[in-house]
Amino acid sequence: MAAYHPTADDGEDTSIGIPRRYAWIVFALTFGLLISDYMSRQVLNAVFPLLKGEWALSDSQLGLLSGIVALMVGLLTFPLSLLADRFGRVKSLAFMAVLWSLATLGCALAQDYQQMFVARFLVGVGEAAYGSVGIAVVVSVFPREMRATLSGAFISGGMFGSVLGMALGGVMAQHFGWRWAFAGMALFGLALALLYPVIVREAKIAPRRLADAASQAALKAQRPLRTLYSSRSVLSAYIGSGLQLFVGGTVIVWMPSYLNRYYGMGTDKAGAVSAIIVLCSGIGMVLCGMLSDRLCRNRPDRKIALAIAYCLGSCLLLSLAFALPVGSAQLVMICLGMLIAAGTSGPAGAMVANLTHYTVHGTAFATLTLANNLLGLATGPLITGKVSDLIGLDNAFQLVPLVSIAAAAVFFYAKRHYHNDMARLQGEGVEETATEAALEAQS
């Protein structure tokens, strides 16, 4: 058995030469746009009851309006992130934000289900690569030992955006109508999209990446792409993260409807209570990521053990929650379950960053986003909607937490192979560097 060197599992540090103050400014603006992303995506959930009544929609149709965004994100995130890695992440992020904001404005103007579906489709196209490219920007400007914390903190922006989208959307829909709920989210996104490229500059956030790109030949540029799928650990990180988000994503999407149907809440109150539940999930992302970095500084594989614990713990808590009768005890238990349900985001993000080359981190996180959406965020709400049409939403919710058991099994498989995969990848990197040096010497 090869000797174990803790620092070997840390991956490459891409933050050299970037002032810490500027790094936090980049984080704040990128995080703000992610909040706008999810506000535009999740405001729909707050107005589900109004759309259902006005257009006589089924739960399956409502689930499709939500799921089409995640589906487009899943299908387009990889190619669009690859383009962003090649041609500039900052310009790509700004363009995406403008597109999803204009599409959200289109939702406000929709006159029927078909027009709303087309607008939601375009929201998905605009948001497709933002999460993956955005997190690649964030992890590139901070030290590598902060990756789980930053991954969890950045992805939690989706939860905070969901909170604001559902809470503000519910209030605006109650007082001004559902169309103004969409319009408000669109205007916020457009304002940030115009500000972002003025402050965040490509040359400042990725000096090392740009220098490498200028000096690499085309053949060399292809090699890092193999790290996206060349190890069992990184494949398991993609799959395990996606399966776990099936649970958290489904609860977020359907919670306002659940509260409306079984607690008799209006859209404003249901949105506010749902926002508290989603806020618990966002806080949990940050805390779980921080715990992972703190406990795993010298043993990176412990991140995977914590991911397994988060999966099994959320399964237990949410299963108990949805078995309880309607009441405050159930809501408290749901909050506790959601506190750790998305805790795998930080460890999974750190695994992906460590196991892939930094020049393709945007594409690597796109692959993670693809798995998150195709296995979780897109399929979860859609499948739950179909099951709800058959047996009721309350019974459907009792089945959802069981998916976490499968996620835990996948992370356990990753844990068995993580050290060997990291050692092999590091060995390939050393061999490639030596080969390149020899070729340069010959030339």
BABA-686896 format. One record per atom (N, C-alpha, C): y, x, z; residue in three letters. Coordinates in steps of 0.2 Angstrom, whole numbers, plus 5000, padded with zeros to 4 digits. Layout:
YXZALA
...
***
This chain:
499450045000MET
500050005000MET
500650045000MET
501150034996ALA
501750074995ALA
502150065001ALA
502550115003ALA
502950115009ALA
503550065008ALA
503750035013TYR
504249975012TYR
504950005014TYR
505449995010HIS
506050025011HIS
506549955011HIS
506849935016PRO
507249875016PRO
507749875011PRO
508149935010THR
508649925005THR
508449914998THR
507849934997ALA
507649924990ALA
507649844988ALA
507649804993ASP
507649734991ASP
508349704991ASP
508849744991ASP
509549714991ASP
509849704984ASP
509549734979GLY
509849724973GLY
510449774972GLY
510749764966GLU
511349804965GLU
511949774967GLU
512449824970ASP
513049804972ASP
513649804967ASP
513849744965THR
514349744959THR
515049734962THR
515149744968SER
515849724971SER
516349784972SER
516049844970ILE
516449904970ILE
517049904966ILE
517649924969GLY
518249924966GLY
518649864966GLY
518349804969ILE
518649744969ILE
518949734976ILE
519649724977PRO
519949714984PRO
519649654987PRO
519549654993ARG
519249594997ARG
519649534997ARG
520349544997ARG
520849494997ARG
520749454991ARG
520749494985TYR
520749464979TYR
520049424978TYR
519549454981ALA
518849424981ALA
518849354984ALA
519249344990TRP
519249284993TRP
519649234989TRP
520149254985ILE
520549214981ILE
520149184976ILE
519749224973VAL
519249204967VAL
518749154970VAL
518549164976PHE
518049124979PHE
518349054980PHE
518949054983ALA
519348994984ALA
519448944978ALA
519648984973LEU
519848944966LEU
519148924963LEU
518648964963THR
518048944960THR
517648894964THR
517748894971PHE
517448844975PHE
517848774974PHE
518548784973GLY
518848724972GLY
518648684966GLY
518548724961LEU
518348694954LEU
517648664955LEU
517248694959LEU
516548664960LEU
516548594964LEU
517048594969ILE
517148534972ILE
517448474967ILE
517848494963SER
518048444957SER
517448424953SER
517048474952ASP
516448464948ASP
516048404951ASP
515848414957TYR
515448364961TYR
515848294963TYR
516448304964MET
516848244964MET
516848194958MET
516848234952SER
516848194946SER
516148164945SER
515648204947ARG
514948184947ARG
514748124951ARG
514948134958GLN
514648084963GLN
515048024964GLN
515648024962VAL
516047964963VAL
515747904960VAL
515347914955LEU
514947854952LEU
514547824958LEU
514247864962ASN
513747834967ASN
514147784972ASN
514747804973ALA
515147754978ALA
515347684974ALA
515347684968VAL
515447624964VAL
514847594961VAL
514247614963PHE
513647584961PHE
513647504962PHE
513847484968PRO
513747414969PRO
514247374965PRO
514847404964LEU
515347364959LEU
515147364952LEU
514847414950LEU
514647414943LEU
514047374942LEU
513547374947LYS
512947324947LYS
513147254946LYS
513647234950GLY
513947164950GLY
514347144944GLY
514747194942GLU
515147174936GLU
514747174929GLU
514347224929TRP
513947224922TRP
513247204923TRP
513047184928ALA
512347154930ALA
511847214928ALA
511847264931LEU
511447324929LEU
510847324934LEU
510247354932SER
509747364936SER
509747434940SER
509347444945ASP
509347504948ASP
509147564943ASP
508747544939SER
508547594934SER
509147624929SER
509547574927GLN
510147584923GLN
510647624927GLN
510747614934LEU
511147644938LEU
510947714939LEU
510247724940GLY
509947794941GLY
510047834935GLY
510047804929LEU
510047844923LEU
510847864922LEU
511347824924LEU
512047844924LEU
512147914928LEU
511747914933SER
511847974938SER
511348024935SER
510748014933GLY
510348064931GLY
510448094924GLY
510848064920ILE
511048094913ILE
511448154914ILE
511848154919VAL
512348214921VAL
511848274923VAL
511448264927ALA
510948314929ALA
510548334924ALA
510348294920LEU
509848304914LEU
510248354909LEU
510848334907MET
511248374903MET
511348444906MET
511548444912VAL
511648514916VAL
510948554915VAL
510448524916GLY
509748554916GLY
509648584909GLY
509748544904LEU
509648564897LEU
510048614894LEU
510748614896LEU
511248654893LEU
511448714897LEU
511248714903THR
511548764908THR
511348834905THR
510648844903PHE
510448914901PHE
510848934895PHE
510848904889PRO
511248934883PRO
511948934884PRO
512248894888LEU
512948904889LEU
513148954894LEU
512648964899SER
512749024904SER
512649094900SER
512249094896LEU
512049154892LEU
512749174888LEU
513049124885LEU
513649134881LEU
514149154885LEU
514249124891ALA
514749144896ALA
514649224898ALA
514049244899ASP
513849314901ASP
514149354896ASP
514049334889ARG
514149374884ARG
514949384882ARG
515249324882PHE
515949314880PHE
516449304885PHE
516349304891GLY
516849294896GLY
516749234901GLY
516649244907ARG
516449194912ARG
517149154914ARG
517649184914VAL
518249154916VAL
518549104911VAL
518549124905LYS
518749074900LYS
518249014899LYS
517649034900SER
517048974900SER
517148924906SER
517348954912LEU
517348904917LEU
517948864916LEU
518548884914ALA
519148844913ALA
519048794908ALA
518648814902PHE
518548764897PHE
518048704900PHE
517548724903MET
517048674906MET
517448624910MET
517948654915ALA
518248604919ALA
518748554915ALA
519048574910VAL
519448534906VAL
519048474903VAL
518448494900LEU
517948454897LEU
517748394902LEU
517448414908TRP
517148364912TRP
517748324915TRP
518348354916SER
518848304919SER
519148254913SER
519148274907LEU
519348224902LEU
518748174901LEU
518148194902ALA
517548144901ALA
517548094907ALA
517748124913THR
517848074919THR
518348024918THR
518948044915LEU
519448004913LEU
519147944908LEU
518747974904GLY
518347924899GLY
517947874903GLY
517647894909CYS
517347844913CYS
517747784915CYS
518347804917ALA
518847754919ALA
519047704914ALA
519047724908LEU
519247684902LEU
518647644899LEU
518047664902ALA
517447624899ALA
517447554899ALA
517247514894GLN
517247444894GLN
516547414895GLN
516047454894ASP
515347424895ASP
514947484897ASP
514247464898TYR
513747514900TYR
513647574895TYR
513647554889GLN
513547604883GLN
514147654883GLN
514747634884GLN
515347684884GLN
515347724890GLN
515147694896MET
515047734902MET
514547784901MET
513947764898PHE
513447814897PHE
513647874893PHE
514047864888VAL
514247914883VAL
514747964887VAL
515147934891ALA
515647964895ALA
515248014901ALA
514747984904ARG
514348024909ARG
513948074905ARG
513748064899PHE
513448114895PHE
513848174894PHE
514548164893LEU
515048214891LEU
515248254898LEU
515248214904VAL
515348244910VAL
514748294911VAL
514148274910GLY
513548324910GLY
513648384906GLY
513848374900VAL
513948434895VAL
514548484898VAL
515048454901GLY
515548494904GLY
515348534910GLY
514948504914GLU
514748534920GLU
514148574919GLU
513848574913ALA
513148604913ALA
513148674915ALA
513548724914ALA
513548794916ALA
513948814922ALA
514348764924TYR
514848784929TYR
514548814935TYR
514048784938GLY
513748804944GLY
513448874944GLY
513148884938SER
512748954937SER
513249004936SER
513748994932VAL
514249044930VAL
514749054936VAL
514849004939GLY
515349004945GLY
515049054951GLY
514349034952ILE
514049074958ILE
513949154955ILE
513849164949ALA
513849234947ALA
514549264948ALA
515049234947VAL
515749264948VAL
515749274955VAL
515549234959VAL
515649234967VAL
515249294969VAL
514649304968VAL
514149354970VAL
514349424967VAL
514749424962SER
514949484959SER
515549524962SER
515949484966VAL
516549514969VAL
516449524977VAL
515849514979PHE
515749524986PHE
515149574987PHE
515049604993PRO
514449654994PRO
513849614994PRO
513349654992ARG
512649624991ARG
512349594997ARG
512549625003GLU
512249595009GLU
512449525011GLU
512949505008MET
513249435009MET
512949385004MET
512449395000ARG
512249354995ARG
511949284997ARG
511549285002ALA
511249225005ALA
511849175008ALA
512349205011THR
512849175014THR
513349145009THR
513449185004LEU
513949164998LEU
513549114994LEU
512949124993SER
512549074989SER
512549004992SER
512349004999GLY
512348945002GLY
513048915003GLY
513548955004ALA
514248925005ALA
514548904998ALA
514448934993PHE
514648914986PHE
514348844984PHE
513648844985ILE
513348784983ILE
513448724987ILE
513648744993SER
513848684998SER
514448654995SER
514848684991GLY
515448654988GLY
515248594984GLY
514648594981GLY
514348534978GLY
514248474983GLY
514048494989MET
514048444995MET
514748414997MET
515148464998PHE
515848445000PHE
516148404994PHE
516048424988GLY
516348384983GLY
516048314982GLY
515348304984SER
515048244984SER
515348204990SER
515448234996VAL
515748195001VAL
516448164999VAL
516848214996LEU
517548184994LEU
517448134988LEU
517048144984GLY
516948104978GLY
516748034981GLY
516248024985MET
516047964988MET
516547934992MET
516747974997ALA
517247945002ALA
517847924999ALA
518247964995LEU
518847944992LEU
518747894986LEU
518147904983GLY
518047854977GLY
517847784980GLY
517547784986GLY
517447714989GLY
518047684991GLY
518447724994VAL
519147694997VAL
519547674991VAL
519647714986MET
520047694980MET
519747634976MET
519047634976ALA
518747574972ALA
518847514976ALA
518847514983GLN
518947454987GLN
519647434986GLN
520147474986HIS
520847454986HIS
521147454979HIS
520947494974PHE
521247494968PHE
520847474962PHE
520147474963GLY
519747464958GLY
519347524956GLY
518747514953TRP
518347574952TRP
518547624947TRP
518947594942ARG
519247634937ARG
519747694940ARG
520147674945TRP
520547724948TRP
520247774951TRP
519647754954ALA
519247804957ALA
519047864952ALA
518847844946PHE
518647894941PHE
519347934939PHE
519847904938ALA
520447934936ALA
520747984941ALA
520747964947GLY
520948014952GLY
520548074952GLY
519848074951MET
519448134951MET
519648174945MET
519848144939ALA
519948174933ALA
520648214933ALA
521148184936LEU
521748224937LEU
521748284941LEU
521348274947PHE
521248334951PHE
520948394948PHE
520448374944GLY
520048434940GLY
520448464935GLY
520848424931LEU
521348454926LEU
521848504929LEU
522148484935ALA
522648524938ALA
522348594940ALA
521748594943LEU
521348654944LEU
521148694938LEU
520948664933ALA
520748694927ALA
521248734924ALA
521848714924LEU
522448744921LEU
522648804925LEU
522548804932LEU
522848854936LEU
522348914936LEU
521648894935TYR
521148954936TYR
521249014932TYR
521249004925PRO
521349064921PRO
521949104922PRO
522449074925VAL
523149104926VAL
523049164932VAL
522649144937ILE
522549194943ILE
521949234942ILE
521349204940VAL
520749244939VAL
520649274933VAL
520649344933ARG
520549374926ARG
519949414926ARG
519649414920GLU
518949444918GLU
518949514920GLU
519449554918ALA
519549624919ALA
519549644927ALA
519749594931LYS
519849604938LYS
519149594942LYS
518849544939ILE
518249524943ILE
517549554941ILE
517549594935ALA
516949624933ALA
517149684929ALA
517449734933PRO
517649794929PRO
516949834928PRO
516449834932ARG
515849874931ARG
515449844925ARG
515449774925ARG
515049744920ARG
515349754913ARG
516049754913LEU
516349754906LEU
516249834904LEU
516249874908ALA
516149944906ALA
515449964904ALA
514949934907ASP
514249934905ASP
514149904898ASP
514549844897ALA
514449814891ALA
514649854885ALA
515249884886ALA
515549924881ALA
515149984879ALA
514750014884SER
514350074882SER
513650054880SER
513349994881GLN
512649984880GLN
512549964872GLN
511949984870ALA
511749964863ALA
511449904863ALA
511349874857ALA
511049804857ALA
510349804860ALA
509949854859LEU
509349854862LEU
509349854869LEU
509749894872LYS
509849894880LYS
510049834882LYS
510449794879ALA
510749734881ALA
510149674882ALA
509649684878GLN
509149634879GLN
508649644885GLN
508649704887ARG
508149724893ARG
508249684899ARG
508849674901PRO
508949644908PRO
508749564907PRO
508749534901LEU
508449464901LEU
507749454903LEU
507349514903ARG
506649504905ARG
506649494912ARG
507149514916THR
507049504923THR
507149434925THR
507349394921LEU
507449314922LEU
506749284924LEU
506249314921TYR
505549284921TYR
504949324922TYR
505149394924SER
504649444924SER
504249444930SER
504449414935SER
504049414942SER
503849344944SER
503349344948ARG
503049284951ARG
503549264956ARG
503949304960SER
504349284965SER
504949244962SER
505249274957VAL
505849234954VAL
505649174951VAL
505049164948LEU
504849104946LEU
504749054951LEU
504449074957SER
504349034963SER
505049014966SER
505549054966ALA
506149034968ALA
506448984964ALA
506448984958TYR
506648934953TYR
506348864955TYR
505648864955ILE
505248804956ILE
505348774963ILE
505348814968GLY
505348794975GLY
506048764976GLY
506548794974SER
507248764975SER
507348704972SER
507048694965GLY
507148634962GLY
506748574965GLY
506148584968LEU
505748534971LEU
506048514978LEU
506348564981GLN
506748544988GLN
507348504986GLN
507748514981LEU
508348474979LEU
508148404977LEU
507548394975PHE
507248324973PHE
507448284979PHE
507348314985VAL
507448274991VAL
508148264993VAL
508548314994GLY
509248314996GLY
509648274991GLY
509548284984GLY
509848254979GLY
509748184979GLY
509148164980THR
508948084980THR
509348054985THR
509348084991VAL
509648044997VAL
510348044996VAL
510748094993ILE
511448094992ILE
511548034987ILE
511248034981VAL
511347984976VAL
511247914978VAL
510747894982TRP
510547824984TRP
510847804991TRP
511047844995MET
511247835001MET
511847775002MET
512347774997PRO
512847724997PRO
512447654996PRO
512047654991SER
511647594990SER
511247564995SER
510947614999TYR
510447605004TYR
510847575010TYR
511447595011LEU
511847575017LEU
512147505015LEU
512347495009ASN
512547435006ASN
512047375007ASN
511447395005ARG
510947345005ARG
510647325012ARG
510547375016TYR
510147365022TYR
510547365028TYR
511247395028TYR
511647395033TYR
512247345032TYR
512247315026GLY
512747265024GLY
513447295024GLY
513547365023MET
514247395022MET
514547385015MET
515247375015GLY
515547375009GLY
515647445006GLY
515847445000THR
515847514997THR
516247565000THR
516847545004ASP
517247595007ASP
516847625013ASP
516547585017LYS
516247605023LYS
515547645021LYS
515247615016ALA
514647645014ALA
514747715011ALA
515347725008GLY
515547785005GLY
515747835011GLY
516047815016ALA
516247855022ALA
515647875026ALA
515147835027VAL
514547855031VAL
514147905027VAL
514047885020SER
513747935016SER
514047995016SER
514648005016ALA
515048065016ALA
514848105022ALA
514848075028ILE
514648115034ILE
513948145033ILE
513448105030ILE
512848125029ILE
512748185024ILE
513148185019VAL
513248235014VAL
513548295017VAL
514048285021LEU
514448335025LEU
513948375029LEU
513448345032CYS
512948375036CYS
512548425032CYS
512348405026SER
512048445021SER
512448505019SER
513048495018GLY
513448555016GLY
513548605021GLY
513648575027ILE
513748625033ILE
513048665034ILE
512548625033GLY
511848655034GLY
511748715029GLY
511948705023MET
511948755018MET
512248815020MET
512848815023VAL
513248875025VAL
512948905031VAL
512748865036LEU
512448895042LEU
511748925040LEU
511348885036CYS
510648915035CYS
510748985031CYS
511248985026GLY
511349045022GLY
511549105027GLY
512049085032MET
512249135037MET
511649165041MET
511249115043LEU
510649135047LEU
510249175043LEU
510149165037SER
509649205033SER
509949275032SER
510549285031ASP
510849355030ASP
510849395037ASP
510949355043ARG
510949385049ARG
510249405051ARG
509749365050LEU
509049385053LEU
508649425048LEU
508949425042CYS
508549465037CYS
508849525034CYS
509349555038ARG
509749615035ARG
509249665034ARG
508749675038ASN
508249735037ASN
507649715034ASN
507549645034ARG
506849625031ARG
507049565026ARG
507149575020PRO
507449525015PRO
506849475014PRO
506249485015ASP
505749435014ASP
505749385019ASP
506049395025ARG
506149345030ARG
506549285027ARG
506949295022LYS
507349235019LYS
506849185016LYS
506249205014ILE
505749165011ILE
505449125017ILE
505249155022ALA
504949125028ALA
505449065030ALA
506049085031LEU
506549035033LEU
506648975028LEU
506548985021ALA
506548935016ALA
505948885018ALA
505348915019ILE
504848875021ILE
504948835027ILE
505248865032ALA
505348825038ALA
505848765036ALA
506348775032TYR
506848725030TYR
506548665027TYR
506048685022CYS
505648635019CYS
505248585023CYS
504848615028LEU
504448585032LEU
504848545037LEU
505348575040GLY
505748545045GLY
506148475042GLY
506348485036SER
506748425033SER
506248375031SER
505648395029CYS
505148345028CYS
504948305034CYS
504848335040LEU
504748305046LEU
505248255048LEU
505848285048LEU
506448245051LEU
506648185046LEU
506648195040LEU
506748135035LEU
506248085035LEU
505548105036SER
505048055036SER
505048015042SER
505248045048LEU
505348005054LEU
505947955053LEU
506447985050ALA
507047945049ALA
506947875045ALA
506647885040PHE
506547825036PHE
505947785038PHE
505647805043ALA
505147765046ALA
505447725052ALA
506047745054LEU
506347705060LEU
506647645057LEU
506747595061PRO
507147535059PRO
507847545058PRO
508247505054VAL
508947515053VAL
509347515060VAL
509747565060GLY
510147575066GLY
510447645067GLY
510847655072SER
511147715074SER
510647775074SER
510047765077ALA
509547815078ALA
509347835071ALA
509247795067GLN
509047815060GLN
509547855057GLN
510147835057LEU
510747875054LEU
510747945057LEU
510747955064VAL
510748015067VAL
510148065064VAL
509548035064MET
508948075061MET
509048095054MET
509348045050ILE
509448065043ILE
509948125043ILE
510448125047CYS
510948175047CYS
510648245049CYS
510148245054LEU
509848305056LEU
509348325050LEU
509048285047GLY
508648305041GLY
509048335036GLY
509548305034MET
509948335029MET
510348395030MET
510348415037LEU
510648475039LEU
510248535037LEU
509648525036ILE
509248585034ILE
508848565027ILE
508948505024ALA
508648495018ALA
508848535012ALA
509448555012ALA
509748605007ALA
509748675009ALA
509548685015GLY
509548755017GLY
509248805013GLY
508748785009THR
508448835004THR
508948864999THR
509548834998SER
509948854993SER
510148934994SER
510348955000GLY
510549015001GLY
510049065000GLY
509449065003PRO
508849105002PRO
508649104994PRO
508649054991ALA
508449054984ALA
508949084980ALA
509549074981GLY
510049114977GLY
510049184978GLY
509949204984ALA
509849274986ALA
509249304982ALA
508749274982MET
508149294979MET
508249304971MET
508549254968VAL
508749264961VAL
509149324960VAL
509749334964ALA
510149384963ALA
509849454964ALA
509349454969ASN
509049524970ASN
508549534965ASN
508249484962LEU
507649494957LEU
507849504950LEU
508549494948THR
508749494941THR
509349544941THR
509449564935HIS
509949614933HIS
510649584934HIS
511149624936TYR
511749594938TYR
512149574931TYR
511949604925THR
512349584919THR
512149524917THR
511549494919VAL
511349424917VAL
511349374923VAL
511749394928HIS
511749344934HIS
511949274932HIS
512349264927GLY
512549204925GLY
511949164922GLY
511649194918THR
511049164915THR
510449154920THR
510449204925ALA
509949194930ALA
510049134934ALA
510649124936PHE
510849064940PHE
510849004936PHE
510849014929ALA
510748954925ALA
510048934925ALA
509648984925THR
508948964925THR
508748924932THR
509048954937LEU
508948914944LEU
509248844943LEU
509848834940THR
510148774940THR
509748724935THR
509448754930LEU
508948714926LEU
508348684930LEU
508048734934ALA
507548704938ALA
507748654943ALA
508348674946ASN
508648624951ASN
508748554948ASN
508948554942ASN
509148484939ASN
508448454936ASN
508048494932LEU
507548454929LEU
506948434934LEU
506948474940LEU
506448464945LEU
506648414950LEU
507348424952GLY
507648384957GLY
508148334956GLY
508748364954LEU
509348324954LEU
509348274948LEU
508948284943ALA
508948234938ALA
508348184939ALA
507748214940THR
507148174941THR
507148134947THR
507448164953GLY
507448124959GLY
507748054959GLY
508348054957PRO
508747984957PRO
508347944952PRO
508147964947LEU
507847924941LEU
507247894944LEU
506747934946ILE
506147914949ILE
506147874954ILE
506647884959THR
506747844965THR
507047774963THR
507447774958GLY
507647714955GLY
507147664953GLY
506647694949LYS
506147654946LYS
505647634951LYS
505547674956VAL
505047654962VAL
505447604966VAL
506047604967SER
506447554970SER
506447494967SER
506447484960ASP
506347424957ASP
505647394958ASP
505147434960LEU
504547404961LEU
504347384968LEU
504547434973ILE
504347424980ILE
504947414985ILE
505647424982GLY
506247424987GLY
506447494988GLY
507047494989LEU
507347564990LEU
507147594997LEU
507047555002ASP
506847575009ASP
506147605009ASP
505747575005ASN
505047605004ASN
505047665000ASN
505447664995ALA
505447724990ALA
505747784994ALA
506247774999PHE
506447825003PHE
505947855008PHE
505447825009GLN
504947845014GLN
504447895010GLN
504447895004LEU
504047935000LEU
504348004998LEU
505047994997VAL
505448054995VAL
505348124999VAL
505348125005PRO
505248185009PRO
504648225008PRO
504148185006LEU
503448225005LEU
503448274999LEU
503948274995VAL
504048324990VAL
504148394993VAL
504448394999SER
504648455002SER
504048495004SER
503448465005ILE
502848505006ILE
502648545000ILE
502748514994ALA
502548554988ALA
503048614987ALA
503748604989ALA
504248654989ALA
504048714994ALA
503748695000ALA
503548745005ALA
502948785002ALA
502548754999ALA
501948794996ALA
502148844991ALA
502648824987VAL
502848874981VAL
503248934985VAL
503648914990PHE
503948974993PHE
503449014996PHE
502948994999PHE
502449035002PHE
502149074997PHE
501949054991TYR
501749094986TYR
502249154984TYR
502849134984ALA
503349184983ALA
503349244988ALA
503249224994LYS
503249275000LYS
502649324999LYS
502149304996ARG
501549344996ARG
501649404991ARG
502149384986HIS
502249434980HIS
502949464980HIS
503349454985TYR
504049474984TYR
504149554985TYR
503849584989HIS
503849654990HIS
503649694984HIS
503049674982ASN
502749704976ASN
503149694970ASN
503449634969ASP
503849624963ASP
504549664963ASP
504849664969MET
505449704970MET
505249784968MET
504749804971ALA
504549874970ALA
504449894962ALA
504149844959ARG
503949854952ARG
504649854948ARG
505049804950LEU
505749804946LEU
506149864947LEU
506149884953GLN
506549944955GLN
506250004951GLN
505550014950GLY
505250064947GLY
505450064939GLY
505450004936GLU
505649994929GLU
506350014928GLU
506750004933GLY
507450024932GLY
507550094932GLY
507150134937VAL
507250204937VAL
506950234930VAL
506350204928GLU
506050224922GLU
506550214916GLU
506850164916GLU
507350144910GLU
507950194910GLU
508250204916THR
508750254917THR
508550324915THR
507950344916ALA
507750414914ALA
507650414907ALA
507450364904THR
507350364896THR
508050364893THR
508450324895GLU
509150324892GLU
509450394893GLU
509450424898ALA
509750494899ALA
509450544894ALA
508750534893ALA
508450584889ALA
508650564882ALA
508750504880LEU
508950494873LEU
509650514872LEU
510150504877GLU
510750534876GLU
510850604876GLU
510350644880ALA
510350714879ALA
510150734872ALA
509650704869GLN
509450724863GLN
509950714857GLN
510350654858SER
510950644853SER
511450694854SER
***
